[in-house]
């Protein structure tokens, strides 16, 4: 995985955090993690949001 990118896929996010893809989808659904739709079925997650989730820093919701 190339961690220099600012947005990653759900699978890459799961690998980065050390959880399953299903958990990442649940975090998005629960509002604990923000995702951006880049296509009809494609979601991307900002690395900064993942880092905030891992460190416990609050993620701003717009």
mmCIF file of the N, C-alpha and C atoms, coordinates in Angstrom:
data_MODEL
# 
_entry.id   MODEL 
# 
loop_
_atom_site.group_PDB 
_atom_site.id 
_atom_site.type_symbol 
_atom_site.label_atom_id 
_atom_site.label_alt_id 
_atom_site.label_comp_id 
_atom_site.label_asym_id 
_atom_site.label_entity_id 
_atom_site.label_seq_id 
_atom_site.pdbx_PDB_ins_code 
_atom_site.Cartn_x 
_atom_site.Cartn_y 
_atom_site.Cartn_z 
_atom_site.occupancy 
_atom_site.B_iso_or_equiv 
_atom_site.pdbx_formal_charge 
_atom_site.auth_seq_id 
_atom_site.auth_comp_id 
_atom_site.auth_asym_id 
_atom_site.auth_atom_id 
_atom_site.pdbx_PDB_model_num 
ATOM 1   N N  . UNK A 1 1  ? 0.839   -1.184 0.000  1.00 0.00 ? 1  UNK A N  1 
ATOM 2   C CA . UNK A 1 1  ? 0.000   0.000  0.000  1.00 0.00 ? 1  UNK A CA 1 
ATOM 3   C C  . UNK A 1 1  ? 0.879   1.240  0.000  1.00 0.00 ? 1  UNK A C  1 
ATOM 4   N N  . UNK A 1 2  ? 0.493   2.186  -0.790 1.00 0.00 ? 2  UNK A N  1 
ATOM 5   C CA . UNK A 1 2  ? 1.218   3.451  -0.873 1.00 0.00 ? 2  UNK A CA 1 
ATOM 6   C C  . UNK A 1 2  ? 0.584   4.444  0.089  1.00 0.00 ? 2  UNK A C  1 
ATOM 7   N N  . UNK A 1 3  ? 1.209   4.663  1.259  1.00 0.00 ? 3  UNK A N  1 
ATOM 8   C CA . UNK A 1 3  ? 0.601   5.525  2.270  1.00 0.00 ? 3  UNK A CA 1 
ATOM 9   C C  . UNK A 1 3  ? 0.837   7.007  1.999  1.00 0.00 ? 3  UNK A C  1 
ATOM 10  N N  . UNK A 1 4  ? 1.512   7.348  0.907  1.00 0.00 ? 4  UNK A N  1 
ATOM 11  C CA . UNK A 1 4  ? 1.712   8.751  0.563  1.00 0.00 ? 4  UNK A CA 1 
ATOM 12  C C  . UNK A 1 4  ? 0.494   9.347  -0.132 1.00 0.00 ? 4  UNK A C  1 
ATOM 13  N N  . UNK A 1 5  ? -0.460  8.519  -0.521 1.00 0.00 ? 5  UNK A N  1 
ATOM 14  C CA . UNK A 1 5  ? -1.680  9.030  -1.141 1.00 0.00 ? 5  UNK A CA 1 
ATOM 15  C C  . UNK A 1 5  ? -2.568  9.632  -0.062 1.00 0.00 ? 5  UNK A C  1 
ATOM 16  N N  . UNK A 1 6  ? -3.367  10.624 -0.433 1.00 0.00 ? 6  UNK A N  1 
ATOM 17  C CA . UNK A 1 6  ? -4.233  11.229 0.569  1.00 0.00 ? 6  UNK A CA 1 
ATOM 18  C C  . UNK A 1 6  ? -5.549  10.477 0.747  1.00 0.00 ? 6  UNK A C  1 
ATOM 19  N N  . UNK A 1 7  ? -5.977  9.701  -0.245 1.00 0.00 ? 7  UNK A N  1 
ATOM 20  C CA . UNK A 1 7  ? -7.200  8.906  -0.143 1.00 0.00 ? 7  UNK A CA 1 
ATOM 21  C C  . UNK A 1 7  ? -6.883  7.449  -0.441 1.00 0.00 ? 7  UNK A C  1 
ATOM 22  N N  . UNK A 1 8  ? -7.547  6.540  0.298  1.00 0.00 ? 8  UNK A N  1 
ATOM 23  C CA . UNK A 1 8  ? -7.325  5.108  0.092  1.00 0.00 ? 8  UNK A CA 1 
ATOM 24  C C  . UNK A 1 8  ? -8.670  4.393  -0.008 1.00 0.00 ? 8  UNK A C  1 
ATOM 25  N N  . UNK A 1 9  ? -8.637  3.183  -0.516 1.00 0.00 ? 9  UNK A N  1 
ATOM 26  C CA . UNK A 1 9  ? -9.841  2.361  -0.627 1.00 0.00 ? 9  UNK A CA 1 
ATOM 27  C C  . UNK A 1 9  ? -10.198 1.784  0.746  1.00 0.00 ? 9  UNK A C  1 
ATOM 28  N N  . UNK A 1 10 ? -11.358 1.181  0.829  1.00 0.00 ? 10 UNK A N  1 
ATOM 29  C CA . UNK A 1 10 ? -11.787 0.545  2.078  1.00 0.00 ? 10 UNK A CA 1 
ATOM 30  C C  . UNK A 1 10 ? -10.832 -0.584 2.463  1.00 0.00 ? 10 UNK A C  1 
ATOM 31  N N  . UNK A 1 11 ? -10.416 -1.375 1.489  1.00 0.00 ? 11 UNK A N  1 
ATOM 32  C CA . UNK A 1 11 ? -9.486  -2.476 1.763  1.00 0.00 ? 11 UNK A CA 1 
ATOM 33  C C  . UNK A 1 11 ? -8.150  -1.961 2.272  1.00 0.00 ? 11 UNK A C  1 
ATOM 34  N N  . UNK A 1 12 ? -7.626  -0.926 1.626  1.00 0.00 ? 12 UNK A N  1 
ATOM 35  C CA . UNK A 1 12 ? -6.356  -0.340 2.067  1.00 0.00 ? 12 UNK A CA 1 
ATOM 36  C C  . UNK A 1 12 ? -6.492  0.278  3.453  1.00 0.00 ? 12 UNK A C  1 
ATOM 37  N N  . UNK A 1 13 ? -7.625  0.909  3.717  1.00 0.00 ? 13 UNK A N  1 
ATOM 38  C CA . UNK A 1 13 ? -7.862  1.492  5.039  1.00 0.00 ? 13 UNK A CA 1 
ATOM 39  C C  . UNK A 1 13 ? -7.893  0.401  6.106  1.00 0.00 ? 13 UNK A C  1 
ATOM 40  N N  . UNK A 1 14 ? -8.552  -0.702 5.804  1.00 0.00 ? 14 UNK A N  1 
ATOM 41  C CA . UNK A 1 14 ? -8.630  -1.814 6.751  1.00 0.00 ? 14 UNK A CA 1 
ATOM 42  C C  . UNK A 1 14 ? -7.240  -2.379 7.044  1.00 0.00 ? 14 UNK A C  1 
ATOM 43  N N  . UNK A 1 15 ? -6.433  -2.549 6.013  1.00 0.00 ? 15 UNK A N  1 
ATOM 44  C CA . UNK A 1 15 ? -5.063  -3.044 6.205  1.00 0.00 ? 15 UNK A CA 1 
ATOM 45  C C  . UNK A 1 15 ? -4.244  -2.068 7.047  1.00 0.00 ? 15 UNK A C  1 
ATOM 46  N N  . UNK A 1 16 ? -4.407  -0.790 6.795  1.00 0.00 ? 16 UNK A N  1 
ATOM 47  C CA . UNK A 1 16 ? -3.651  0.251  7.500  1.00 0.00 ? 16 UNK A CA 1 
ATOM 48  C C  . UNK A 1 16 ? -3.986  0.265  8.989  1.00 0.00 ? 16 UNK A C  1 
ATOM 49  N N  . UNK A 1 17 ? -5.290  0.142  9.306  1.00 0.00 ? 17 UNK A N  1 
ATOM 50  C CA . UNK A 1 17 ? -5.738  0.207  10.697 1.00 0.00 ? 17 UNK A CA 1 
ATOM 51  C C  . UNK A 1 17 ? -5.619  -1.150 11.393 1.00 0.00 ? 17 UNK A C  1 
ATOM 52  N N  . UNK A 1 18 ? -5.649  -2.235 10.616 1.00 0.00 ? 18 UNK A N  1 
ATOM 53  C CA . UNK A 1 18 ? -5.535  -3.565 11.194 1.00 0.00 ? 18 UNK A CA 1 
ATOM 54  C C  . UNK A 1 18 ? -6.882  -4.164 11.572 1.00 0.00 ? 18 UNK A C  1 
ATOM 55  N N  . UNK A 1 19 ? -7.914  -3.798 10.817 1.00 0.00 ? 19 UNK A N  1 
ATOM 56  C CA . UNK A 1 19 ? -9.249  -4.349 11.031 1.00 0.00 ? 19 UNK A CA 1 
ATOM 57  C C  . UNK A 1 19 ? -9.769  -4.892 9.701  1.00 0.00 ? 19 UNK A C  1 
ATOM 58  N N  . UNK A 1 20 ? -10.963 -5.457 9.712  1.00 0.00 ? 20 UNK A N  1 
ATOM 59  C CA . UNK A 1 20 ? -11.540 -5.983 8.476  1.00 0.00 ? 20 UNK A CA 1 
ATOM 60  C C  . UNK A 1 20 ? -12.215 -4.872 7.670  1.00 0.00 ? 20 UNK A C  1 
ATOM 61  N N  . UNK A 1 21 ? -12.445 -5.138 6.398  1.00 0.00 ? 21 UNK A N  1 
ATOM 62  C CA . UNK A 1 21 ? -13.170 -4.201 5.538  1.00 0.00 ? 21 UNK A CA 1 
ATOM 63  C C  . UNK A 1 21 ? -14.572 -3.973 6.077  1.00 0.00 ? 21 UNK A C  1 
ATOM 64  N N  . UNK A 1 22 ? -15.159 -5.017 6.623  1.00 0.00 ? 22 UNK A N  1 
ATOM 65  C CA . UNK A 1 22 ? -16.498 -4.915 7.195  1.00 0.00 ? 22 UNK A CA 1 
ATOM 66  C C  . UNK A 1 22 ? -16.514 -3.919 8.364  1.00 0.00 ? 22 UNK A C  1 
ATOM 67  N N  . UNK A 1 23 ? -15.461 -3.925 9.171  1.00 0.00 ? 23 UNK A N  1 
ATOM 68  C CA . UNK A 1 23 ? -15.363 -2.966 10.284 1.00 0.00 ? 23 UNK A CA 1 
ATOM 69  C C  . UNK A 1 23 ? -15.268 -1.539 9.764  1.00 0.00 ? 23 UNK A C  1 
ATOM 70  N N  . UNK A 1 24 ? -14.480 -1.331 8.721  1.00 0.00 ? 24 UNK A N  1 
ATOM 71  C CA . UNK A 1 24 ? -14.357 0.013  8.139  1.00 0.00 ? 24 UNK A CA 1 
ATOM 72  C C  . UNK A 1 24 ? -15.719 0.474  7.638  1.00 0.00 ? 24 UNK A C  1 
ATOM 73  N N  . UNK A 1 25 ? -16.444 -0.403 6.961  1.00 0.00 ? 25 UNK A N  1 
ATOM 74  C CA . UNK A 1 25 ? -17.790 -0.048 6.482  1.00 0.00 ? 25 UNK A CA 1 
ATOM 75  C C  . UNK A 1 25 ? -18.726 0.278  7.646  1.00 0.00 ? 25 UNK A C  1 
ATOM 76  N N  . UNK A 1 26 ? -18.593 -0.461 8.742  1.00 0.00 ? 26 UNK A N  1 
ATOM 77  C CA . UNK A 1 26 ? -19.411 -0.203 9.924  1.00 0.00 ? 26 UNK A CA 1 
ATOM 78  C C  . UNK A 1 26 ? -19.045 1.152  10.545 1.00 0.00 ? 26 UNK A C  1 
ATOM 79  N N  . UNK A 1 27 ? -17.753 1.473  10.604 1.00 0.00 ? 27 UNK A N  1 
ATOM 80  C CA . UNK A 1 27 ? -17.321 2.782  11.129 1.00 0.00 ? 27 UNK A CA 1 
ATOM 81  C C  . UNK A 1 27 ? -17.900 3.916  10.295 1.00 0.00 ? 27 UNK A C  1 
ATOM 82  N N  . UNK A 1 28 ? -17.928 3.730  8.987  1.00 0.00 ? 28 UNK A N  1 
ATOM 83  C CA . UNK A 1 28 ? -18.486 4.746  8.089  1.00 0.00 ? 28 UNK A CA 1 
ATOM 84  C C  . UNK A 1 28 ? -19.989 4.877  8.351  1.00 0.00 ? 28 UNK A C  1 
ATOM 85  N N  . UNK A 1 29 ? -20.676 3.764  8.455  1.00 0.00 ? 29 UNK A N  1 
ATOM 86  C CA . UNK A 1 29 ? -22.119 3.756  8.680  1.00 0.00 ? 29 UNK A CA 1 
ATOM 87  C C  . UNK A 1 29 ? -22.479 4.392  10.028 1.00 0.00 ? 29 UNK A C  1 
ATOM 88  N N  . UNK A 1 30 ? -21.661 4.126  11.046 1.00 0.00 ? 30 UNK A N  1 
ATOM 89  C CA . UNK A 1 30 ? -21.895 4.664  12.392 1.00 0.00 ? 30 UNK A CA 1 
ATOM 90  C C  . UNK A 1 30 ? -21.507 6.133  12.514 1.00 0.00 ? 30 UNK A C  1 
ATOM 91  N N  . UNK A 1 31 ? -20.802 6.661  11.522 1.00 0.00 ? 31 UNK A N  1 
ATOM 92  C CA . UNK A 1 31 ? -20.357 8.050  11.580 1.00 0.00 ? 31 UNK A CA 1 
ATOM 93  C C  . UNK A 1 31 ? -19.025 8.240  12.283 1.00 0.00 ? 31 UNK A C  1 
ATOM 94  N N  . UNK A 1 32 ? -18.352 7.139  12.622 1.00 0.00 ? 32 UNK A N  1 
ATOM 95  C CA . UNK A 1 32 ? -17.050 7.238  13.282 1.00 0.00 ? 32 UNK A CA 1 
ATOM 96  C C  . UNK A 1 32 ? -15.928 7.543  12.296 1.00 0.00 ? 32 UNK A C  1 
ATOM 97  N N  . UNK A 1 33 ? -16.192 7.315  11.014 1.00 0.00 ? 33 UNK A N  1 
ATOM 98  C CA . UNK A 1 33 ? -15.195 7.538  9.977  1.00 0.00 ? 33 UNK A CA 1 
ATOM 99  C C  . UNK A 1 33 ? -15.886 8.144  8.767  1.00 0.00 ? 33 UNK A C  1 
ATOM 100 N N  . UNK A 1 34 ? -15.286 9.178  8.216  1.00 0.00 ? 34 UNK A N  1 
ATOM 101 C CA . UNK A 1 34 ? -15.858 9.843  7.056  1.00 0.00 ? 34 UNK A CA 1 
ATOM 102 C C  . UNK A 1 34 ? -15.316 9.208  5.781  1.00 0.00 ? 34 UNK A C  1 
ATOM 103 N N  . UNK A 1 35 ? -16.204 9.008  4.816  1.00 0.00 ? 35 UNK A N  1 
ATOM 104 C CA . UNK A 1 35 ? -15.810 8.463  3.513  1.00 0.00 ? 35 UNK A CA 1 
ATOM 105 C C  . UNK A 1 35 ? -16.366 9.372  2.426  1.00 0.00 ? 35 UNK A C  1 
ATOM 106 N N  . UNK A 1 36 ? -15.724 9.341  1.285  1.00 0.00 ? 36 UNK A N  1 
ATOM 107 C CA . UNK A 1 36 ? -16.110 10.183 0.160  1.00 0.00 ? 36 UNK A CA 1 
ATOM 108 C C  . UNK A 1 36 ? -16.449 9.289  -1.021 1.00 0.00 ? 36 UNK A C  1 
ATOM 109 N N  . UNK A 1 37 ? -17.623 9.492  -1.588 1.00 0.00 ? 37 UNK A N  1 
ATOM 110 C CA . UNK A 1 37 ? -18.056 8.699  -2.740 1.00 0.00 ? 37 UNK A CA 1 
ATOM 111 C C  . UNK A 1 37 ? -17.420 9.290  -3.990 1.00 0.00 ? 37 UNK A C  1 
ATOM 112 N N  . UNK A 1 38 ? -16.690 8.465  -4.719 1.00 0.00 ? 38 UNK A N  1 
ATOM 113 C CA . UNK A 1 38 ? -16.027 8.925  -5.949 1.00 0.00 ? 38 UNK A CA 1 
ATOM 114 C C  . UNK A 1 38 ? -16.621 8.262  -7.184 1.00 0.00 ? 38 UNK A C  1 
ATOM 115 N N  . UNK A 1 39 ? -17.655 7.503  -6.991 1.00 0.00 ? 39 UNK A N  1 
ATOM 116 C CA . UNK A 1 39 ? -18.359 6.837  -8.083 1.00 0.00 ? 39 UNK A CA 1 
ATOM 117 C C  . UNK A 1 39 ? -19.618 6.227  -7.518 1.00 0.00 ? 39 UNK A C  1 
ATOM 118 N N  . UNK A 1 40 ? -20.426 5.611  -8.358 1.00 0.00 ? 40 UNK A N  1 
ATOM 119 C CA . UNK A 1 40 ? -21.686 5.053  -7.870 1.00 0.00 ? 40 UNK A CA 1 
ATOM 120 C C  . UNK A 1 40 ? -21.508 4.013  -6.756 1.00 0.00 ? 40 UNK A C  1 
ATOM 121 N N  . UNK A 1 41 ? -20.427 3.258  -6.806 1.00 0.00 ? 41 UNK A N  1 
ATOM 122 C CA . UNK A 1 41 ? -20.188 2.229  -5.790 1.00 0.00 ? 41 UNK A CA 1 
ATOM 123 C C  . UNK A 1 41 ? -18.811 2.341  -5.142 1.00 0.00 ? 41 UNK A C  1 
ATOM 124 N N  . UNK A 1 42 ? -18.112 3.434  -5.389 1.00 0.00 ? 42 UNK A N  1 
ATOM 125 C CA . UNK A 1 42 ? -16.725 3.564  -4.951 1.00 0.00 ? 42 UNK A CA 1 
ATOM 126 C C  . UNK A 1 42 ? -16.604 4.574  -3.821 1.00 0.00 ? 42 UNK A C  1 
ATOM 127 N N  . UNK A 1 43 ? -16.038 4.128  -2.692 1.00 0.00 ? 43 UNK A N  1 
ATOM 128 C CA . UNK A 1 43 ? -15.787 4.999  -1.554 1.00 0.00 ? 43 UNK A CA 1 
ATOM 129 C C  . UNK A 1 43 ? -14.291 5.137  -1.340 1.00 0.00 ? 43 UNK A C  1 
ATOM 130 N N  . UNK A 1 44 ? -13.872 6.312  -0.921 1.00 0.00 ? 44 UNK A N  1 
ATOM 131 C CA . UNK A 1 44 ? -12.475 6.562  -0.566 1.00 0.00 ? 44 UNK A CA 1 
ATOM 132 C C  . UNK A 1 44 ? -12.431 7.204  0.811  1.00 0.00 ? 44 UNK A C  1 
ATOM 133 N N  . UNK A 1 45 ? -11.354 6.960  1.522  1.00 0.00 ? 45 UNK A N  1 
ATOM 134 C CA . UNK A 1 45 ? -11.180 7.457  2.875  1.00 0.00 ? 45 UNK A CA 1 
ATOM 135 C C  . UNK A 1 45 ? -9.883  8.245  2.946  1.00 0.00 ? 45 UNK A C  1 
ATOM 136 N N  . UNK A 1 46 ? -9.950  9.407  3.585  1.00 0.00 ? 46 UNK A N  1 
ATOM 137 C CA . UNK A 1 46 ? -8.735  10.227 3.741  1.00 0.00 ? 46 UNK A CA 1 
ATOM 138 C C  . UNK A 1 46 ? -7.812  9.593  4.776  1.00 0.00 ? 46 UNK A C  1 
ATOM 139 N N  . UNK A 1 47 ? -6.531  9.567  4.471  1.00 0.00 ? 47 UNK A N  1 
ATOM 140 C CA . UNK A 1 47 ? -5.546  9.027  5.410  1.00 0.00 ? 47 UNK A CA 1 
ATOM 141 C C  . UNK A 1 47 ? -5.553  9.825  6.712  1.00 0.00 ? 47 UNK A C  1 
ATOM 142 N N  . UNK A 1 48 ? -5.759  11.137 6.627  1.00 0.00 ? 48 UNK A N  1 
ATOM 143 C CA . UNK A 1 48 ? -5.787  11.971 7.831  1.00 0.00 ? 48 UNK A CA 1 
ATOM 144 C C  . UNK A 1 48 ? -6.926  11.547 8.757  1.00 0.00 ? 48 UNK A C  1 
ATOM 145 N N  . UNK A 1 49 ? -8.075  11.165 8.184  1.00 0.00 ? 49 UNK A N  1 
ATOM 146 C CA . UNK A 1 49 ? -9.202  10.696 8.993  1.00 0.00 ? 49 UNK A CA 1 
ATOM 147 C C  . UNK A 1 49 ? -8.876  9.364  9.656  1.00 0.00 ? 49 UNK A C  1 
ATOM 148 N N  . UNK A 1 50 ? -8.177  8.493  8.946  1.00 0.00 ? 50 UNK A N  1 
ATOM 149 C CA . UNK A 1 50 ? -7.756  7.217  9.538  1.00 0.00 ? 50 UNK A CA 1 
ATOM 150 C C  . UNK A 1 50 ? -6.788  7.445  10.689 1.00 0.00 ? 50 UNK A C  1 
ATOM 151 N N  . UNK A 1 51 ? -5.829  8.329  10.471 1.00 0.00 ? 51 UNK A N  1 
ATOM 152 C CA . UNK A 1 51 ? -4.858  8.636  11.526 1.00 0.00 ? 51 UNK A CA 1 
ATOM 153 C C  . UNK A 1 51 ? -5.555  9.200  12.758 1.00 0.00 ? 51 UNK A C  1 
ATOM 154 N N  . UNK A 1 52 ? -6.538  10.075 12.539 1.00 0.00 ? 52 UNK A N  1 
ATOM 155 C CA . UNK A 1 52 ? -7.287  10.651 13.657 1.00 0.00 ? 52 UNK A CA 1 
ATOM 156 C C  . UNK A 1 52 ? -8.060  9.577  14.415 1.00 0.00 ? 52 UNK A C  1 
ATOM 157 N N  . UNK A 1 53 ? -8.634  8.645  13.688 1.00 0.00 ? 53 UNK A N  1 
ATOM 158 C CA . UNK A 1 53 ? -9.388  7.574  14.319 1.00 0.00 ? 53 UNK A CA 1 
ATOM 159 C C  . UNK A 1 53 ? -8.467  6.684  15.160 1.00 0.00 ? 53 UNK A C  1 
ATOM 160 N N  . UNK A 1 54 ? -7.289  6.391  14.635 1.00 0.00 ? 54 UNK A N  1 
ATOM 161 C CA . UNK A 1 54 ? -6.347  5.520  15.334 1.00 0.00 ? 54 UNK A CA 1 
ATOM 162 C C  . UNK A 1 54 ? -5.798  6.201  16.585 1.00 0.00 ? 54 UNK A C  1 
ATOM 163 N N  . UNK A 1 55 ? -5.510  7.496  16.487 1.00 0.00 ? 55 UNK A N  1 
ATOM 164 C CA . UNK A 1 55 ? -4.916  8.207  17.634 1.00 0.00 ? 55 UNK A CA 1 
ATOM 165 C C  . UNK A 1 55 ? -5.958  8.691  18.628 1.00 0.00 ? 55 UNK A C  1 
ATOM 166 N N  . UNK A 1 56 ? -7.235  8.650  18.230 1.00 0.00 ? 56 UNK A N  1 
ATOM 167 C CA . UNK A 1 56 ? -8.285  9.092  19.137 1.00 0.00 ? 56 UNK A CA 1 
ATOM 168 C C  . UNK A 1 56 ? -8.614  10.566 19.014 1.00 0.00 ? 56 UNK A C  1 
ATOM 169 N N  . UNK A 1 57 ? -7.980  11.267 18.089 1.00 0.00 ? 57 UNK A N  1 
ATOM 170 C CA . UNK A 1 57 ? -8.298  12.669 17.876 1.00 0.00 ? 57 UNK A CA 1 
ATOM 171 C C  . UNK A 1 57 ? -9.668  12.761 17.213 1.00 0.00 ? 57 UNK A C  1 
ATOM 172 N N  . UNK A 1 58 ? -10.461 13.770 17.578 1.00 0.00 ? 58 UNK A N  1 
ATOM 173 C CA . UNK A 1 58 ? -11.787 13.884 16.953 1.00 0.00 ? 58 UNK A CA 1 
ATOM 174 C C  . UNK A 1 58 ? -11.695 14.212 15.478 1.00 0.00 ? 58 UNK A C  1 
ATOM 175 N N  . UNK A 1 59 ? -12.601 13.639 14.707 1.00 0.00 ? 59 UNK A N  1 
ATOM 176 C CA . UNK A 1 59 ? -12.671 13.894 13.275 1.00 0.00 ? 59 UNK A CA 1 
ATOM 177 C C  . UNK A 1 59 ? -13.818 14.855 13.052 1.00 0.00 ? 59 UNK A C  1 
ATOM 178 N N  . UNK A 1 60 ? -13.530 15.975 12.382 1.00 0.00 ? 60 UNK A N  1 
ATOM 179 C CA . UNK A 1 60 ? -14.568 16.967 12.120 1.00 0.00 ? 60 UNK A CA 1 
ATOM 180 C C  . UNK A 1 60 ? -15.602 16.435 11.145 1.00 0.00 ? 60 UNK A C  1 
ATOM 181 N N  . UNK A 1 61 ? -16.849 16.717 11.413 1.00 0.00 ? 61 UNK A N  1 
ATOM 182 C CA . UNK A 1 61 ? -17.927 16.279 10.547 1.00 0.00 ? 61 UNK A CA 1 
ATOM 183 C C  . UNK A 1 61 ? -18.550 17.505 9.901  1.00 0.00 ? 61 UNK A C  1 
ATOM 184 N N  . UNK A 1 62 ? -18.638 17.453 8.568  1.00 0.00 ? 62 UNK A N  1 
ATOM 185 C CA . UNK A 1 62 ? -19.219 18.599 7.856  1.00 0.00 ? 62 UNK A CA 1 
ATOM 186 C C  . UNK A 1 62 ? -20.574 18.249 7.317  1.00 0.00 ? 62 UNK A C  1 
# 
